[in-house]
Amino acid sequence: MSGGVASVRSAAWTERVAVIAVFLANGIGIGAWAACIPALKARLALSDGALGFVLFAFALAAVLAMQFAARLTRRLGPAKATRAATLLFGVALPLPAFAPDLATLVVAAFAMGAANGLLDVTMNGYASGVERRWGAAIMSSFHAAWSAGGLVGAAVGGALLVFGAGWPLGVAAALVAALAALVWPWLQEAGALSPLMEAHIAPPTGALLPLCVAALLCMGCEGAMGDWVGVYLMETARAPQAMAPIGFAAFSATMVVGRLLGDNAVRAWGRARVVRWGATLAAAGLALAVVDPRLGPATLGFALVGAGLSNVVPTLFSAAAGLASVPAAGVAMVATAGYAGLLSGPVVIGAIAQGASLRLGIAFLILCAGVAAATARSLRA
């Protein structure tokens, strides 16, 4: 054979499917968690500030665990590390459902956040290696699978909430275990360790600073969709508890579509336009949800947020890799800023909701998305 993709591809289809299944499993778990947040808040009679503290514990644990993920991968290998992280995530997932009080819920959320952070890094590092050996850009398909999992988790969670929060998280954990068992032998140790696994916390500098600001703000918005949208629909839109997950489900659905079209969008319009108009669309969706907080318009607004943000962060990561002298270092800077937004977002929204109202907290995200859109000018080159 002469040239062609087939001659350079060293990753099998089964391996690609295995990675898609792991991303799908993680998305299902996070979708189910998002569906259960309003129910747990109501069952334990938590204030907005208390819920913000729970969400902060989840995000803090995820960020701390991410710092150990590369060490774990180097010790076990990418495939074994991904398997271990998937199992830990499945075990930790049901824990919040059994929390009898705020303190226990914080501990359970911390454990689940740590497992999620570990899985986030290991599966992305493994996926990066598969993409490199595949010989073509396929990362968008993996992240589309994550969003599809979020849609499934939110939908299943909403349907099962009538039986209590334990059912959505328990069923999600069972699905995670089933998917892990199905693809267990397809995760193979092959090739060198992904350069992304060598990336550590890195402060933003120089030309990467605007990208870091955009990542911080956009990942803060993304995190709020999972953490606060269900509570917003239940308390502000007066939606029934079983309907509260529909906001995150709509967000995830448009995320799937957007990420499947993302590579073509970047090629057609360029990175700057994808970031600018994506963040602008997200701001418009948030504005709709704030101005008209009824269930229908608010859900449509959150769907627009998903469509807008679907490709902003992946585009920022790609741009950062090209701007830095060492690609992994550029990605590390933007990722550090992004996860700082994910960490601080729940606390900021919770503080605004506690001091004023959750509606004002969601309105604050409009400003975040607008500032992120303004940073797109730095991507014109």
URRA-V359031 format. One record per residue. RES is the residue in one small letter. SS is DSSP state (alpha for helix, beta for strand, coil for the rest). OMEGA is omega in whole degrees, 0 to 359 (none if undefined). Layout:
# URRA-V359031
res: (RES & RES)
ss: (SS & SS)
omega: (OMEGA & OMEGA)
This chain:
# URRA-V359031
res: (m & s & g & g & v & a & s & v & r & s & a & a & w & t & e & r & v & a & v & i & a & v & f & l & a & n & g & i & g & i & g & a & w & a & a & c & i & p & a & l & k & a & r & l & a & l & s & d & g & a & l & g & f & v & l & f & a & f & a & l & a & a & v & l & a & m & q & f & a & a & r & l & t & r & r & l & g & p & a & k & a & t & r & a & a & t & l & l & f & g & v & a & l & p & l & p & a & f & a & p & d & l & a & t & l & v & v & a & a & f & a & m & g & a & a & n & g & l & l & d & v & t & m & n & g & y & a & s & g & v & e & r & r & w & g & a & a & i & m & s & s & f & h & a & a & w & s & a & g & g & l & v & g & a & a & v & g & g & a & l & l & v & f & g & a & g & w & p & l & g & v & a & a & a & l & v & a & a & l & a & a & l & v & w & p & w & l & q & e & a & g & a & l & s & p & l & m & e & a & h & i & a & p & p & t & g & a & l & l & p & l & c & v & a & a & l & l & c & m & g & c & e & g & a & m & g & d & w & v & g & v & y & l & m & e & t & a & r & a & p & q & a & m & a & p & i & g & f & a & a & f & s & a & t & m & v & v & g & r & l & l & g & d & n & a & v & r & a & w & g & r & a & r & v & v & r & w & g & a & t & l & a & a & a & g & l & a & l & a & v & v & d & p & r & l & g & p & a & t & l & g & f & a & l & v & g & a & g & l & s & n & v & v & p & t & l & f & s & a & a & a & g & l & a & s & v & p & a & a & g & v & a & m & v & a & t & a & g & y & a & g & l & l & s & g & p & v & v & i & g & a & i & a & q & g & a & s & l & r & l & g & i & a & f & l & i & l & c & a & g & v & a & a & a & t & a & r & s & l & r & a)
ss: (coil & coil & coil & coil & alpha & alpha & alpha & alpha & coil & coil & coil & coil & alpha & alpha & alpha & alpha & alpha & alpha & alpha & alpha & alpha & alpha & alpha & alpha & alpha & alpha & alpha & alpha & alpha & alpha & alpha & alpha & alpha & alpha & alpha & alpha & alpha & alpha & alpha & alpha & alpha & alpha & alpha & coil & coil & coil & coil & alpha & alpha & alpha & alpha & alpha & alpha & alpha & alpha & alpha & alpha & alpha & alpha & alpha & alpha & alpha & alpha & alpha & alpha & alpha & alpha & alpha & alpha & alpha & alpha & alpha & alpha & alpha & alpha & alpha & coil & alpha & alpha & alpha & alpha & alpha & alpha & alpha & alpha & alpha & alpha & alpha & alpha & alpha & alpha & alpha & alpha & coil & alpha & alpha & alpha & alpha & coil & coil & coil & alpha & alpha & alpha & alpha & alpha & alpha & alpha & alpha & alpha & alpha & alpha & alpha & alpha & alpha & alpha & alpha & alpha & alpha & alpha & alpha & alpha & alpha & alpha & alpha & alpha & alpha & alpha & alpha & alpha & alpha & alpha & alpha & alpha & coil & coil & coil & coil & alpha & alpha & alpha & alpha & alpha & alpha & alpha & alpha & alpha & alpha & alpha & alpha & alpha & alpha & alpha & alpha & alpha & alpha & alpha & alpha & alpha & alpha & alpha & alpha & alpha & coil & alpha & alpha & alpha & alpha & alpha & alpha & alpha & alpha & alpha & alpha & alpha & alpha & alpha & alpha & alpha & alpha & alpha & alpha & alpha & alpha & alpha & alpha & coil & coil & coil & coil & coil & coil & coil & coil & alpha & alpha & alpha & alpha & coil & coil & coil & coil & coil & coil & coil & alpha & alpha & alpha & alpha & alpha & alpha & alpha & alpha & alpha & alpha & alpha & alpha & alpha & alpha & alpha & alpha & alpha & alpha & alpha & alpha & alpha & alpha & alpha & alpha & alpha & alpha & alpha & alpha & alpha & alpha & coil & coil & coil & coil & coil & alpha & alpha & alpha & coil & coil & alpha & alpha & alpha & alpha & alpha & alpha & alpha & alpha & alpha & alpha & alpha & alpha & alpha & alpha & alpha & coil & alpha & alpha & alpha & alpha & alpha & alpha & alpha & alpha & coil & alpha & alpha & alpha & alpha & alpha & alpha & alpha & alpha & alpha & alpha & alpha & alpha & alpha & alpha & alpha & alpha & alpha & alpha & alpha & alpha & alpha & coil & coil & coil & alpha & alpha & alpha & alpha & alpha & alpha & alpha & alpha & alpha & alpha & alpha & alpha & alpha & alpha & alpha & coil & coil & alpha & alpha & alpha & alpha & alpha & alpha & alpha & alpha & alpha & alpha & alpha & alpha & coil & coil & coil & alpha & alpha & alpha & alpha & alpha & alpha & alpha & alpha & alpha & alpha & alpha & alpha & alpha & alpha & alpha & alpha & alpha & alpha & alpha & alpha & alpha & alpha & alpha & alpha & alpha & alpha & alpha & alpha & alpha & coil & coil & alpha & alpha & alpha & alpha & alpha & alpha & alpha & alpha & alpha & alpha & alpha & alpha & alpha & alpha & alpha & alpha & alpha & alpha & alpha & alpha & alpha & alpha & coil & coil)
omega: (181 & 174 & 176 & 183 & 184 & 183 & 182 & 183 & 179 & 176 & 181 & 177 & 180 & 179 & 178 & 178 & 179 & 179 & 177 & 180 & 179 & 177 & 178 & 180 & 179 & 178 & 178 & 180 & 180 & 177 & 178 & 177 & 178 & 180 & 185 & 184 & 179 & 180 & 178 & 178 & 181 & 183 & 181 & 179 & 182 & 171 & 177 & 179 & 178 & 177 & 177 & 179 & 177 & 181 & 175 & 178 & 178 & 183 & 180 & 179 & 180 & 181 & 179 & 181 & 180 & 182 & 179 & 186 & 181 & 179 & 179 & 181 & 178 & 183 & 185 & 190 & 185 & 184 & 181 & 179 & 179 & 177 & 182 & 181 & 179 & 179 & 178 & 179 & 179 & 180 & 184 & 188 & 184 & 189 & 182 & 182 & 183 & 183 & 180 & 182 & 184 & 183 & 180 & 179 & 177 & 179 & 180 & 179 & 178 & 180 & 180 & 178 & 179 & 178 & 179 & 179 & 178 & 180 & 181 & 183 & 183 & 182 & 177 & 176 & 178 & 180 & 178 & 178 & 178 & 179 & 180 & 180 & 177 & 178 & 179 & 181 & 180 & 183 & 180 & 180 & 179 & 181 & 172 & 177 & 177 & 180 & 176 & 176 & 176 & 177 & 180 & 181 & 179 & 181 & 179 & 179 & 179 & 181 & 185 & 183 & 180 & 179 & 181 & 185 & 181 & 182 & 179 & 182 & 178 & 178 & 178 & 178 & 178 & 178 & 177 & 180 & 181 & 179 & 179 & 180 & 183 & 187 & 183 & 183 & 182 & 177 & 189 & 173 & 182 & 176 & 180 & 177 & 180 & 176 & 180 & 180 & 179 & 183 & 178 & 178 & 182 & 179 & 181 & 178 & 168 & 186 & 181 & 184 & 178 & 179 & 179 & 177 & 180 & 180 & 179 & 184 & 183 & 178 & 172 & 177 & 180 & 180 & 180 & 179 & 179 & 188 & 192 & 185 & 179 & 178 & 180 & 181 & 182 & 186 & 182 & 179 & 180 & 178 & 174 & 184 & 181 & 180 & 183 & 181 & 185 & 179 & 178 & 178 & 178 & 176 & 182 & 181 & 180 & 173 & 180 & 182 & 182 & 182 & 176 & 180 & 190 & 182 & 178 & 180 & 180 & 179 & 184 & 188 & 183 & 184 & 184 & 181 & 179 & 179 & 184 & 185 & 175 & 179 & 178 & 178 & 177 & 178 & 179 & 178 & 177 & 179 & 178 & 181 & 180 & 183 & 182 & 188 & 171 & 187 & 183 & 180 & 180 & 178 & 176 & 179 & 180 & 174 & 177 & 177 & 179 & 179 & 182 & 185 & 188 & 185 & 182 & 183 & 175 & 178 & 178 & 178 & 181 & 180 & 180 & 179 & 181 & 183 & 184 & 178 & 173 & 185 & 182 & 179 & 177 & 178 & 181 & 179 & 182 & 179 & 178 & 179 & 181 & 181 & 171 & 176 & 179 & 181 & 185 & 183 & 181 & 181 & 180 & 180 & 179 & 180 & 178 & 180 & 180 & 182 & 182 & 178 & 178 & 177 & 177 & 177 & 176 & 178 & 177 & 180 & 176 & 178 & 180 & 181 & 179 & 178 & 178 & 178 & 181 & 181 & 183 & 180 & 182 & 182 & 185 & 180 & none)
